[in-house]
Amino acid sequence: MRLKLGLPKGSLQETTLELFRKAGIKIYPSERSYFPSCDDEELEIILVRAQEIAKYVEQGVFDCGITGYDWICENEAKIKEIGELVYAKSGLRPVRWVLAVPENSSIRSVKDLENKHIATEAVTLVKKYLAKNKVKASVEFSWGATEAKVPALADAIVEITETGASLKANKLRIIEDVLISTPRFIANLKAWKNSEKRKKMENLFLLLQGALNAEGMVGLKMNLEEKKLAKVMQFLPSLKRPTVSRLTLPGWIAIEVILEEKEVKKIIPKLKEIGAEGIIEYPLNKVIY
C-alpha cells in the first residue's frame, strides 16, 4: 500500500520538509522535479502549490495532503480534516488574510467598501466575507504583487501576512482580519474509509504533531543528592513529573525532565547552586502527549 501525499511547494516547502525530518521521515527534493524521493516506501510524495492541494485531495489525485485552511475554504473542498498543524514559513504561528488599504485612504471598515473594488488571490474567500458583512463590492483575482494594486488599480486588497511588516513597508493600513489560517492535514473521503490508508494517515499525523510539540522544548538530565530533590522540585517544570531514578552511588539520584528551551538559561544556574552535577541538555525531535 502506497499513500499519495501532496505537500506544498513554495514558501512552505522548506518548513514542511524540516517538519517531516523531525517526525522521522526524510524527503529529498530536487530543484527540477515535483516528485521527491523519500525514505518511507509507503509514501509517494508530490509537491504542488498549496492553493491546489485541497482540490486534488477532494478529487482523489492525492490520498492526503497538507494545505492551509484558507485554501480549503477558497476551493470549498469536500475533504476529511485529520488535524491542525500550526506552523508557517517563518515560525510557529497562524497566517492572516487581512483587509488593507493605503494609509491615507478614507476607508475605515468593511462597510466602507460598498461599490468599491478589491484585489485578492482568494476571490471566493473575499466574496463570502463581503456577503457576511452585507457589503456589495467587486472582487478581482490578483495574479501577484497584490500590494502594488492600490490605489491605482483597486480601492483595497485582501492579502496574506504573518507579521504585517510587508504591508506596512508598502504604506498600507490593516483594517481587520478576514481569516486566520493554519496548515491542516487533510484526507480524501474515500481514502479515509480505507482502514489501511487511514491507519497510515493517523500515524503520520501523530508523528508530525509530535514534531511540532517538540519545537522549543529540550530535555535536561542531571545527578543530584536525594535529600535535595524537594528543593529542586519547587522550580523544575515538567510535562508531568520529572523522571527520577536511583544511582549506584548511595544517596544520589538521576533526574530527567522536559522543559521549554527559553527556561534553561535561568534554571541551570539554580540547579548548579543547589548541587546538581553532570547536567546535560539535549534537543528533542518529537514529544507525544
N, C-alpha and C positions, 0 to 999 in steps of 0.2 A: 504494500500500500504506500503510495506516494501522495503527499499533500501538496497541492498547488498553492503557493503563498505569494501574494502580491505585497511588495514593500515599496515605500515612497522613494522615488528618485528625485534628487534636487536638494533643497535646503535641509530637509530632514534626514537625508540618506546617511550621512556620516554618524549622526547621533543614534540613529536606529541600528546601524550595523555594530556600533560600540555597545549598545544595549544587549544585542544578541550575543556578542562576545562574552559579556559579563554573565549572561544566562547560560554560557557553556556551549554556544553554537557559533562556530567560526564561519564567516561568509567572506568569500574572496571575489570582490567586484573587479571588472575590467572596464577601462575607460570607454572602450568601443562596443561593449556588449551589455545587453539588458538581462542576460541570463548568467548571474554569478554562480560560481561553484560553492559548495557548502560541505562541511564535514559530517552533516547529518543526511544519510542516504534516503531518509524518508521524506525529505523536503525538496521540492522543486520550486526554486525562487525566481520571480520575475520582478524587475524594477520598472515601475511606471510612475507617471506623475500622480501625486496624492489625489488630485482632482478626479482621476479616472477610476481609482481602485474600488470605491463603493459600487459603481456601476458594473464593473467586471465581476465583482463578488456576487451581486444580485443575479447576473446573467449566468453564473456558473463557470465562467472562464477561470476564475480562481475559486478554490475551496474556502479560502480565508485570506485576510489581509489586514494591514494596519493603515488607517487613514484618519483624518481629522473628523470630529463630529460635525464641523461646518460643511464638509463635502458630502457627508451622509445626508444632511439636510438639503443641501443645494441640489443633489441628484434625486432627492426624495426616494432613496433606495430602500427596498424591502429586504432587509438582512437581519441576521441574528447578531446582536451586540453581546459579545462574550464578556468584555470588560474594558475599563478605562486604564490608560497608561499615561500618566501625567509627566510629559517631557516636551521640550521644544528644542529648536536648533541651538539655542544659547543657554539652556538651563532647564530646571525642573519647574516650569510654570505654564499656565494656560496661555493661549494666544487670544487676542481680542479683535473682533471685527468692529470697527468704530465708525461713526458718522463724523466726518471732519469737513471744515470749511476754512477759507482763508481767514487769517487773524482779524482782518478789518471788515469781514462780512457782517451784514445785519442779521443773518440767520442765527438764532439763539436756541431753537429747539426743533424737534422733528415737525412740529406743527407749522413752522415757517417754510417748510418745503413744498407747500401746496403750489401746484403748477410749475414747480422748479424742475431742473434737470440734474440727474445723479449719475455718476460714472462708477462702475464697480466690476469686479470679476465675478462676484456672487450675485447674479441677477435675481434668481429665484428667491434667495435669502432676503434680499432687499425688498422685493415685491411683497413678501409675507410680512416683513417688518412694517412697511407702509400701510398695508391693509389692517394690521393690528392696531395701528395708530389712527386709522381712518383718514389717511392723507393720500391725495391723488397727485402723483408726480411721474415724470418719465424716467425710466431706468435704462441705461445703455451699457452694454458689455464693453469692458476696457481690456484691450489686449496687452496691457503693460504700461509702466510709467504712469500709473493712475494719479499719483501725487501731483503730476505736472498738468493734469487736465483742468484744474481750477486756477483762476476764474474764467479763462478764455473759452474752454470747451464744456464746462459744467459748473453748476452752482455749488455742488457739494460732491463728496466722494464717500464711499464706504470701503475701507481698506483694512487689511490685516496688520496687526502690530503686536510686538511683545512688550516693548518699553515705551513706545510713543516718541522716541528720540528722533527717528527719521521724519516723522510728521512735523515735529517742532522745528527741525532743521530746515524744512521746506516752508516754514512760516504758515503752518496750518494749525487750526484750533479744534480739539476734540469736543464734540457736543455731548455725545453719550455712546455707550456700548450698544451694539446691535446684537452681538452674540459672543459668548465666552466659549472657546473651543479647546478640547484636548484630544490627543490621539486615542482612537478606540481600536480594539482587536475585534474584528467582525468576521462572521461566517456566512456562507451561502446556506439558505434554509434547507435545501436538500442534503447538502454535505453534513449539516448539523444532525440530521436524523440518522446518518450512518454511524453506528456505535464505535467503529474502529477509528474513523476520522475524528469523531467528536472527542474521544479519549485523547488522541494526539493533540488536538487543539487545546483542550483543557490543561494538559500537562505543559504545553508550550506557554500558555498564558501564565501558569503558576510560576514557571522559571523566569519569565520576563518581569512579572510583578515582584518576584523576589530580588531580581537585579536592581529594580528601581528602589525597593525598600532599603537596599544596602547603600544607596547614594548618601554620602555624607556621614556614614557610620564606620566605625572601626572597632576592632577587638583589642582588649587590653588584658595582659596576663601579668601576674606578679606573685612573689612569695612573701609571706607575712607571718609574724608570730601570732598564734591563735588568740592570745589574750587581747590583741589589738583589733580584732575583727569588728567588734561592736562600734568602735570609734570610726573605722573606715566606712562601715555601712551607713553612717549618718549622712554622708555626702556622695557616696558612689551610686550613680544611676544605673539602671539596667532595664532591659525589656521586661523582665520578670524579676528574678532574683539572681545575684551572681552565682556562678558555679564554684563551689568550694570543695577541695579535695585535700586529703592529708598527705604530707610528705614523709619520707622515711626518717627525716630528722625529727625527733620528738618535740612537740610543742609548736611545730610550724605547719602552715597550710599553703596551698596554691589557690589563687583566686583568678577567675576568668569572667570578663564582663563585656557586654556590647554597649557602646555609647556613641553620642554624636562627636564627630571629629573636632568640632569647634570647642568642645568642652575639655579636650585632652590637655591643652596648654595650661589650664587652670588646675586640673586635678592631679597631674603627675607631680608637681612640686609638693602638694599636700601629702601625697602618698609617700614620697621620699622623706618628708619631715616626720611622718608617723613611724617610719621604719621599714617600709616596703622595700624589697630587694628584687633584682632580676626582672625589672619592669620591661615588658615587651609590648609594643604597639604594632598591629598588623592590619592590612586592608581587608575588606570583605567584598566578595563578588555577589553574594545572594543572602538575603535574610527572609526566611519563610515564617510568617506569623501563624 
